[in-house]
Amino acid sequence: MLRIIFVLILFATVFVFGQSFADALSGDAGATESFGHNFVAFLHQLLLVYWLGPDIAVFIWSRSAVNPEVGLEQRIAAGRMMTTIDLVPRICLALFLTVAGILSETYGMPHPWWQMAGIILLGPVWLFIVLGAWLKQGSDFGRTLAKLDIWLRAALVVGIPLSVVYSVMTGRLTDMPWISGKLLILAVVILLGLLMRLRFQGFFDGVEKLAADGPSPEVDQQMAYSLKRTRPLVHVMWLLLLWAALLGVVKPGEPEPPDPLASAVNFSDHVQVR
């Protein structure tokens, strides 16, 4: 539990650090010239990398776990290794919205104080739920946290689109429509994660049966079928994450910044006229 508290304090400090520098240094300089903006953008990119990478590793390990030609101990180890590696993408997802919310603030999208407080608190609270459910799995406390995780994800699947609709109606995203696209994609990704958890349950139940009773054609079929049903959702999720990353780079719909060279020329002409 002390480790969980330490991690929460660490990430909360990082978020406050990023937000403080974003507010302090983004004054006259543009968002792209702000240290705070660059720092939070780096965290945003880091979370995406460590979300996708381990997620791909999980499905690489799944091939060994369902392969009946692989030794029993190797199959069980592969299945349990998947659970361990999968913790990393869950941590990244838990922190993603907080970092994204702070990043949008540095881009010039203002948030009311109460909304920013909720954005900053979401990451540490969700992180506590994720880590607690993993560390205390099998206990009543762990099962309670796992249910809270599911309910929180379901609330975000509904809440994120509603927030986007509100922001569009109030004109907060007029100059940054690509942010609404990224948020909607994230809501779909969270929904896919919930569906994947349901479809993948048969796989992990099969791993436990392997450990308890050994291999059998029924267990092999159960695990293979669960993996087959889950794989298309995973591929769609990966494509959506890449699409969201592309939106963040291209920023479609954002007004072009003024050309400083053209402004200098216009100013020179104005001086000559006078």
Disulfide bonds with the S-S distance in Angstrom:
none
